[in-house]
Amino acid sequence: MRTAANPEPGLDYLVTLRAPLSTGAAVEVRYVPDREVLDAAALGAYLDALPGQDAAGPEALAALLLGDLLNELLPRWVRVAVTPPPLGELTQSIVMEDRRPGWDNPPLLARLAPL
């Protein structure tokens, strides 16, 4: 995972990245950056390099991705969603979220579509 300097570190803004996995699953990352932003082009390469991608299940993939983002990016707020391929009529989505203690921006987060 590669990062770059945030061009506007004093501003709260939302970044959304979506990527398909070779397994047919999809990943969505939303975050409010602090000092660093994620190199969007590198996200696909990072996901392709994950061993087995979602072999351990979508929950394990979401937890792994969230942990890596928290360690590398140190965002103010981050949400990871993993949506496996549908199983017939059954659809599933795993969502994990974290925020820095003391950080809150209700008007910004209110813009997010409900899950």
C-alpha positions as a Python dict, from the first residue, in 0.01 Angstrom:
ca = {
    (1, 'M'): (0, 0, 0),
    (2, 'R'): (144, 335, -100),
    (3, 'T'): (53, 677, 31),
    (4, 'A'): (130, 1035, -66),
    (5, 'A'): (120, 1364, 122),
    (6, 'N'): (-229, 1507, 165),
    (7, 'P'): (-247, 1830, -39),
    (8, 'E'): (-504, 1975, 206),
    (9, 'P'): (-428, 1833, 554),
    (10, 'G'): (-632, 2101, 732),
    (11, 'L'): (-949, 2016, 541),
    (12, 'D'): (-1192, 1733, 617),
    (13, 'Y'): (-1296, 1569, 290),
    (14, 'L'): (-1418, 1227, 186),
    (15, 'V'): (-1232, 990, -47),
    (16, 'T'): (-1411, 689, -201),
    (17, 'L'): (-1232, 408, -385),
    (18, 'R'): (-1400, 99, -535),
    (19, 'A'): (-1225, -203, -681),
    (20, 'P'): (-1338, -543, -808),
    (21, 'L'): (-1155, -857, -701),
    (22, 'S'): (-1073, -1144, -934),
    (23, 'T'): (-1308, -1362, -724),
    (24, 'G'): (-1608, -1150, -826),
    (25, 'A'): (-1622, -974, -490),
    (26, 'A'): (-1597, -596, -463),
    (27, 'V'): (-1420, -370, -216),
    (28, 'E'): (-1511, -13, -127),
    (29, 'V'): (-1288, 207, 85),
    (30, 'R'): (-1407, 543, 216),
    (31, 'Y'): (-1192, 760, 435),
    (32, 'V'): (-1121, 1109, 561),
    (33, 'P'): (-747, 1161, 525),
    (34, 'D'): (-516, 1325, 772),
    (35, 'R'): (-152, 1372, 665),
    (36, 'E'): (-153, 1103, 395),
    (37, 'V'): (-378, 997, 109),
    (38, 'L'): (-390, 653, -45),
    (39, 'D'): (-230, 609, -387),
    (40, 'A'): (-547, 504, -569),
    (41, 'A'): (-360, 330, -850),
    (42, 'A'): (-179, 115, -595),
    (43, 'L'): (-499, -11, -430),
    (44, 'G'): (-570, -253, -714),
    (45, 'A'): (-216, -391, -701),
    (46, 'Y'): (-241, -428, -322),
    (47, 'L'): (-571, -619, -353),
    (48, 'D'): (-430, -843, -628),
    (49, 'A'): (-131, -924, -406),
    (50, 'L'): (-342, -1041, -112),
    (51, 'P'): (-297, -1416, -71),
    (52, 'G'): (-622, -1593, -153),
    (53, 'Q'): (-803, -1255, -147),
    (54, 'D'): (-1120, -1366, 27),
    (55, 'A'): (-1053, -1738, 81),
    (56, 'A'): (-1082, -1688, 459),
    (57, 'G'): (-1416, -1512, 412),
    (58, 'P'): (-1529, -1156, 354),
    (59, 'E'): (-1506, -1071, 724),
    (60, 'A'): (-1137, -1165, 735),
    (61, 'L'): (-1069, -968, 417),
    (62, 'A'): (-1247, -660, 553),
    (63, 'A'): (-1056, -683, 884),
    (64, 'L'): (-722, -725, 705),
    (65, 'L'): (-787, -430, 478),
    (66, 'L'): (-909, -211, 765),
    (67, 'G'): (-602, -295, 974),
    (68, 'D'): (-363, -219, 688),
    (69, 'L'): (-536, 112, 615),
    (70, 'L'): (-525, 213, 981),
    (71, 'N'): (-155, 128, 1003),
    (72, 'E'): (-40, 281, 675),
    (73, 'L'): (-278, 570, 621),
    (74, 'L'): (-366, 682, 976),
    (75, 'P'): (-696, 834, 857),
    (76, 'R'): (-928, 1049, 1066),
    (77, 'W'): (-1212, 813, 970),
    (78, 'V'): (-1227, 501, 753),
    (79, 'R'): (-1493, 255, 635),
    (80, 'V'): (-1424, -68, 446),
    (81, 'A'): (-1699, -264, 272),
    (82, 'V'): (-1650, -607, 114),
    (83, 'T'): (-1930, -745, -99),
    (84, 'P'): (-1886, -1108, -203),
    (85, 'P'): (-2049, -1237, -522),
    (86, 'P'): (-2419, -1316, -472),
    (87, 'L'): (-2515, -1669, -369),
    (88, 'G'): (-2833, -1710, -570),
    (89, 'E'): (-3073, -1452, -433),
    (90, 'L'): (-2866, -1398, -118),
    (91, 'T'): (-2645, -1089, -111),
    (92, 'Q'): (-2405, -999, 166),
    (93, 'S'): (-2193, -698, 254),
    (94, 'I'): (-1942, -670, 537),
    (95, 'V'): (-1877, -319, 665),
    (96, 'M'): (-1610, -222, 918),
    (97, 'E'): (-1543, 129, 1038),
    (98, 'D'): (-1302, 312, 1266),
    (99, 'R'): (-1231, 671, 1356),
    (100, 'R'): (-965, 857, 1541),
    (101, 'P'): (-1064, 929, 1902),
    (102, 'G'): (-1208, 1278, 1934),
    (103, 'W'): (-1262, 1325, 1560),
    (104, 'D'): (-1614, 1389, 1438),
    (105, 'N'): (-1765, 1576, 1147),
    (106, 'P'): (-2140, 1502, 1141),
    (107, 'P'): (-2217, 1721, 834),
    (108, 'L'): (-1952, 1541, 627),
    (109, 'L'): (-2052, 1190, 737),
    (110, 'A'): (-2423, 1274, 688),
    (111, 'R'): (-2351, 1290, 313),
    (112, 'L'): (-2281, 918, 308),
    (113, 'A'): (-2552, 700, 163),
    (114, 'P'): (-2715, 477, 425),
    (115, 'L'): (-2599, 116, 426),
}
